[in-house]
Amino acid sequence: MDTALLVWGLIFSSIGIGYFIYGRRQSNMAVRWCGLALILYPYLMTDALTMVAVGVGIMLIPRFVDL
């Protein structure tokens, strides 16, 4: 286990919790599902660079998708 993976996983999971709570309070499904994805996806990553790229991509989805 790499320390960078743990730190990035903690950062993106924390952001995901914020997205999820915001999406639930605003009844915005795109933000809610992206928050859930941000919470869960670090468990599947094995490379820190890939984790950052996927995390930033998931964070940008609600900006362009409106459900």
Secondary structure, 3 states (H helix, E strand, C coil): CCHHHHHHHHHHHHHHHHHHHHHHHHCCHHHHHHHHHHHHHHHHCCCHHHHHHHHHHHHHHHHHCCC
